[in-house]
């Protein structure tokens, strides 16, 4: 039978779109409902894994029910199925099939729907076939497709199905392993947090002091860099004030822990007794932080001395700050050695074992110390060098030819420097530029060789030297 009218095809298309949009909205709501407070509290790791898509969520009956009520699968519950072919003039042909073809049309449902969409959007030919012709053509197509499937099934169907089953089985095993690992971590997580709280309570004073001195060091480094950048605008009273504050902070911490053998490693003497691991870590961190604080006091004194430095004096200020920092790095590399020497040289583990561990530690330490020594001597040679390794002082003729105006500060040149690329800048400006860069400010040509890192901006290395 035939049913005419262009409005009949739109409801079916609208229902399909509505079903797809409803399924997508339900999946989105199900995805975001995973991040509820109860799920995060009960199983935080499993919830996050399911939200990220690593684990498949477990469906319930209410979520899977719409899959059988809408779309093409809704017409497969009975003994008949409506197969529609829509033409551009609004005619719809309906064919009644038997129960024997039900399974075959269930497999071809997606193909039929896709073919209808392509015919509706891309073709402009009118369909004038009768229902009988359509039924005959469909019957022949079903017979040919059934024969083709029957012929190809013995050759490729077995291998494809076995490969799909193997991949599905492996993926399910992987999901199961991930889920079991997540559940195991969730089980031990509360006990681990309890142990961490007890550990912090046992070493509460050490944690508080470590956080305090580290925060004080970071803030002091920021203040010192700002004072270095001020150049001639620095206030000597402010520099003296922060130097006294740094000194009082160092003296106060060492006075508070005067009975904990903090001073022995400063003069390369091992502690009196064998320290426990966490006590050894505390001694090393405190000494490493306070030594850097003492170096900041020395840098403040250098900034006071070079307050109105220009030209060669400004360049020497940066070289001295760099030399102090590399001397500090060398001393900090040696500072943990007495503590770990006493820690590894524990006779309770046996003389052979303790001697072997101590020898290996000293061997590893020797390589890092040699590197720090080489860096220190390189910085010392740079300080003693009279010439400028990235250029030379420009003559009056060269300055007049280039124009007596610095491209960096836009002022009259003071102690002009002629770079290797033939550009001229103030010595103060170009020295500060080469604190961070290696190329010419104008042409970007490589001028300065890759030598040591400069600490002429007054900065201090913030990494802890633990071993």
C-alpha positions in Angstrom: 0.0 0.0 0.0 1.0 3.6 -0.5 0.7 6.6 1.7 1.2 10.0 0.2 2.0 13.4 1.8 5.3 15.0 2.5 4.5 15.5 6.2 4.6 11.8 7.0 8.4 11.5 6.6 9.2 14.4 9.0 7.6 12.9 12.1 9.8 9.8 11.7 12.9 11.9 11.1 11.9 14.1 14.1 11.5 11.1 16.3 14.9 9.8 15.3 16.5 13.1 16.0 14.7 13.4 19.3 15.8 9.9 20.3 19.4 10.7 19.5 19.4 14.0 21.3 17.7 12.4 24.3 20.3 9.6 24.4 23.1 12.2 24.2 21.6 14.3 26.9 21.1 11.3 29.1 24.7 10.3 28.6 25.9 13.8 29.5 23.8 13.8 32.6 25.1 10.4 33.5 28.7 11.5 33.0 28.4 14.6 35.1 26.4 12.8 37.8 29.5 10.7 38.5 31.2 13.7 40.1 28.7 13.9 43.0 30.0 14.4 46.5 28.9 11.0 47.6 30.8 9.2 44.8 33.9 11.2 45.4 33.8 10.4 49.1 33.0 6.7 48.8 35.3 5.9 45.8 37.3 8.9 44.6 39.8 7.1 42.3 37.1 4.9 40.6 34.9 8.0 40.2 37.7 9.9 38.5 38.6 7.0 36.3 35.0 6.5 35.2 34.6 10.2 34.5 37.8 10.3 32.4 36.6 7.3 30.4 39.2 4.8 31.5 36.6 2.7 33.2 33.1 1.9 31.7 30.2 3.0 33.9 27.8 0.3 35.0 24.4 0.9 33.2 21.1 0.5 35.0 17.7 -0.6 33.7 16.2 2.8 33.4 19.1 4.0 31.2 19.0 1.1 28.8 15.2 1.0 28.4 15.0 3.8 25.8 17.3 1.9 23.5 14.5 -0.6 22.9 11.6 1.9 22.8 12.8 4.4 20.1 14.3 4.4 16.6 14.4 1.5 14.2 14.6 -1.2 17.0 11.1 -0.3 18.2 9.6 -1.9 15.1 11.5 -5.2 15.6 9.4 -6.4 18.6 6.5 -7.7 16.3 6.4 -10.0 13.4 6.4 -7.1 10.9 8.7 -4.2 10.1 8.0 -1.1 8.2 10.7 -0.4 5.6 10.2 3.1 4.1 11.7 4.6 1.0 11.0 8.3 0.7 11.2 10.1 -2.6 11.5 13.8 -3.2 7.8 14.2 -4.2 6.6 13.0 -0.8 5.5 9.4 -1.6 6.2 6.7 0.9 6.3 3.0 0.1 5.7 0.4 2.9 6.5 -3.3 2.5 5.3 -6.0 4.9 7.9 -8.6 5.6 7.7 -11.9 7.3 9.2 -13.2 10.5 11.9 -15.1 8.7 13.5 -11.9 7.5 13.4 -10.2 10.8 17.0 -11.1 11.9 18.4 -10.1 8.5 16.7 -6.7 8.5 17.9 -6.1 12.0 21.5 -6.3 10.7 20.7 -4.0 7.7 18.8 -1.4 9.7 21.7 1.0 9.9 22.4 0.6 6.2 18.8 1.3 5.2 18.7 4.5 7.4 22.0 5.8 6.0 20.7 5.1 2.4 17.6 7.0 3.1 19.5 10.1 4.4 21.8 10.1 1.3 18.8 9.8 -1.1 16.9 12.6 0.7 19.8 15.0 0.7 21.9 14.3 -2.5 19.6 13.1 -5.3 17.1 15.1 -7.3 15.4 12.3 -9.3 11.8 11.5 -8.5 10.8 8.0 -7.5 7.8 6.7 -9.4 8.1 3.0 -8.8 5.1 1.0 -7.7 5.0 -1.0 -4.4 5.2 -4.2 -6.3 8.4 -3.2 -8.2 9.9 -2.0 -5.0 9.1 -5.3 -3.2 10.5 -7.3 -6.1 13.7 -5.3 -6.1 14.1 -5.6 -2.4 13.5 -9.4 -2.6 16.2 -9.8 -5.2 18.6 -7.7 -3.2 17.9 -9.7 -0.1 18.5 -12.9 -1.9 21.8 -11.7 -3.4 23.0 -10.3 -0.1 22.0 -13.5 1.7 23.9 -15.6 -0.9 26.9 -13.3 -0.7 27.0 -13.4 3.1 26.6 -17.2 3.1 29.5 -17.5 0.7 31.9 -15.2 2.5 31.0 -16.4 6.0 33.2 -19.5 6.0 36.3 -17.6 4.8 36.4 -14.4 6.9 33.6 -14.6 9.5 35.5 -17.0 11.8 38.7 -15.1 11.9 37.0 -11.7 12.4 34.8 -13.0 15.2 37.7 -14.6 16.9 39.8 -11.4 16.7 36.9 -9.3 18.0 36.3 -11.7 20.9 40.1 -11.7 21.8 40.3 -7.9 21.7 37.1 -7.5 23.8 38.4 -10.1 26.3 41.8 -8.3 26.7 40.1 -4.9 27.1 37.8 -6.2 29.7 40.7 -7.8 31.6 42.6 -4.5 31.5 39.6 -2.6 32.8 39.2 -5.1 35.5 42.9 -4.8 36.6 42.6 -1.0 36.6 39.4 -1.1 38.7 41.0 -3.6 41.2 44.1 -1.4 41.5 41.9 1.7 42.1 39.9 -0.1 44.7 43.1 -1.3 46.5 44.4 2.3 46.6 41.1 3.5 47.9 41.2 1.0 50.7 44.7 2.0 51.9 44.3 5.7 51.3 42.6 6.5 54.6 45.2 4.6 56.6 48.0 6.3 54.7 46.5 9.7 55.5 46.3 8.7 59.1 49.9 7.7 59.2 50.9 11.0 57.5 49.0 13.0 60.1 50.7 11.0 62.9 54.1 11.5 61.2 53.5 15.3 60.9 52.5 15.4 64.6 55.6 13.6 65.7 57.8 16.1 63.7 55.5 19.2 64.0 58.2 21.6 65.0 60.6 20.4 62.3 57.9 20.9 59.6 57.0 24.3 60.9 60.6 25.5 61.0 61.4 24.1 57.5 58.4 25.8 55.9 59.2 29.1 57.7 62.9 29.3 56.7 62.1 28.3 53.1 59.4 31.0 52.8 61.8 33.5 54.4 64.5 32.6 51.9 62.2 32.9 48.9 61.0 36.4 50.0 64.6 37.5 50.8 65.7 36.4 47.3 62.9 38.5 45.7 63.9 41.6 47.8 67.5 41.3 46.9 66.8 41.0 43.2 64.7 44.2 43.3 67.4 46.1 45.2 70.0 45.0 42.6 67.8 46.3 39.7 67.4 49.7 41.3 71.0 50.5 40.7 71.7 54.1 41.8 68.2 54.5 43.4 69.0 52.0 46.2 68.7 53.3 49.7 71.6 52.4 51.9 69.5 52.5 55.1 67.1 49.9 53.6 70.0 47.6 52.6 71.5 47.9 56.1 68.1 47.1 57.6 67.5 43.9 55.6 71.1 42.8 56.3 70.5 43.1 60.0 67.2 41.3 59.7 68.8 38.4 57.8 71.6 38.2 60.4 69.2 38.1 63.3 67.2 35.4 61.6 70.2 33.2 61.1 71.4 33.7 64.7 67.9 33.1 66.1 67.5 29.7 64.3 70.9 28.4 65.4 70.4 29.6 68.9 67.0 27.7 69.1 68.7 24.5 67.9 72.0 24.9 69.7 71.7 21.4 71.1 71.0 19.6 67.8 74.5 19.5 66.3 73.7 22.0 63.6 77.0 23.8 63.8 79.3 20.8 63.3 78.6 20.3 59.6 79.3 24.0 59.0 83.0 23.4 59.8 83.0 20.0 58.0 82.9 18.0 61.2 80.5 15.0 61.4 77.8 15.0 64.2 78.7 13.3 67.5 76.2 10.6 67.2 74.7 8.7 64.3 71.6 10.7 63.3 68.3 9.1 62.3 67.3 9.6 58.7 64.7 12.3 59.2 67.0 14.2 61.7 69.8 14.1 59.1 67.5 15.5 56.5 66.4 18.3 58.9 70.0 19.2 59.7 71.0 19.4 56.0 67.9 21.4 55.0 68.3 24.0 57.8 72.1 24.4 57.2 71.6 24.7 53.4 68.9 27.4 53.8 70.7 29.4 56.4 74.0 29.3 54.5 72.2 30.9 51.5 70.7 33.5 53.9 74.3 34.4 55.0 75.4 34.7 51.4 72.5 37.2 50.9 74.0 39.4 53.7 77.3 39.4 51.8 75.5 40.4 48.6 73.7 43.3 50.4 77.1 44.6 51.5 78.3 44.5 47.9 75.2 46.4 46.8 76.0 49.0 49.4 79.6 49.3 48.1 78.5 49.6 44.5 75.5 51.9 45.0 76.5 54.5 42.4 78.4 52.1 40.1 78.5 52.8 36.4 80.5 51.4 33.5 83.3 49.2 34.6 82.2 49.2 38.3 78.7 48.0 37.4 80.2 45.1 35.3 82.5 44.3 38.2 79.5 44.3 40.6 77.8 41.6 38.5 81.0 39.5 38.3 81.4 39.7 42.1 77.8 38.7 42.7 78.3 35.7 40.3 81.6 34.8 42.1 79.9 34.8 45.5 77.1 32.6 44.2 79.5 30.0 42.7 81.5 29.9 45.9 78.3 29.3 47.8 77.4 26.5 45.4 80.7 24.9 46.1 80.3 25.1 49.8 76.8 23.9 49.7 77.9 20.8 47.7 80.3 20.0 50.6 77.9 20.8 53.4 75.9 17.5 53.5 79.0 15.4 53.3 79.8 15.1 57.1 76.2 14.3 57.9 75.8 11.5 55.4 79.3 10.3 56.2 78.2 9.7 59.8 74.9 8.3 58.7 76.4 5.6 56.3 79.3 4.8 58.6 77.1 2.8 61.0 78.8 -0.2 62.5 75.5 -1.8 63.4 75.1 -2.8 59.7 78.5 -4.5 59.7 81.9 -3.0 59.0 82.0 -4.2 55.4 78.6 -3.0 54.5 79.0 0.4 56.2 82.4 0.9 54.6 81.1 0.0 51.1 78.2 2.4 51.4 80.4 5.3 52.7 82.9 4.7 49.9 80.2 4.8 47.2 78.7 7.9 48.6 82.1 9.7 48.7 82.7 8.6 45.1 79.4 10.0 43.9 80.0 13.2 45.8 83.4 13.7 44.3 82.0 14.0 40.8 79.6 16.9 41.7 82.3 18.6 43.8 84.7 18.6 40.9 82.1 20.3 38.7 81.5 23.0 41.3 85.2 23.6 41.6 85.5 24.1 37.8 82.6 26.6 37.8 84.1 28.6 40.6 87.5 28.9 39.0 85.8 29.9 35.7 84.0 32.7 37.5 87.2 33.8 39.2 89.0 34.0 35.8 86.1 36.2 34.5 86.6 38.6 37.4 90.3 38.9 36.8 89.9 39.4 33.0 90.4 43.1 32.1 89.0 43.1 28.5 85.4 42.6 27.5 84.9 39.2 26.0 81.9 40.3 23.9 83.3 43.5 22.4 85.6 46.5 23.0 85.4 50.1 23.9 84.4 52.2 21.0 86.4 55.2 19.8 85.0 58.8 19.4 84.8 58.4 15.6 82.9 55.2 15.9 80.4 56.7 18.3 79.9 59.8 16.1 79.4 57.6 13.0 76.8 55.5 14.8 75.1 58.4 16.6 75.6 59.3 20.2 72.4 57.7 21.4 72.1 54.3 23.0 69.3 52.1 21.5 68.6 50.5 24.9 68.2 53.4 27.3 67.6 56.1 24.5 70.1 58.4 26.2 73.5 59.7 25.5 76.1 56.9 25.6 78.2 56.4 28.6 81.3 54.2 28.2 80.2 52.9 24.8 80.9 49.3 23.9 81.4 48.2 20.3 80.1 44.6 19.9 81.4 42.1 17.4 78.4 42.8 15.2 79.5 46.5 15.0 76.6 47.9 17.1 77.3 50.3 19.9 75.6 50.5 23.3 76.3 51.9 26.8 78.4 49.6 28.9 75.8 49.6 31.7 72.9 48.8 29.4 74.7 46.0 27.4 76.1 44.5 30.6 72.7 44.2 32.1 71.4 42.8 28.7 74.0 40.1 28.7 73.0 39.0 32.2 70.0 37.3 30.5 70.8 37.1 26.7 73.6 36.1 24.4 72.6 38.0 21.3 72.8 41.6 20.1 69.7 43.7 21.1 69.3 45.0 17.5 70.4 42.4 15.0 70.1 39.3 17.3 73.5 38.0 16.2 75.2 35.7 18.6 77.7 37.9 20.4 78.3 36.3 23.8 79.6 32.7 24.0 77.8 30.1 26.1 79.8 30.4 29.3 78.7 30.2 33.0 75.3 31.4 34.0 75.5 34.9 35.4 74.0 35.8 38.9 74.7 39.5 38.4 71.0 40.3 39.1 71.5 39.3 42.7 69.6 36.1 42.6 70.3 33.0 44.6 69.8 29.4 43.6 66.6 28.1 45.3 67.2 24.4 44.8 68.0 22.4 48.0 71.3 20.5 48.2 70.2 17.3 49.9 73.0 14.8 49.1 
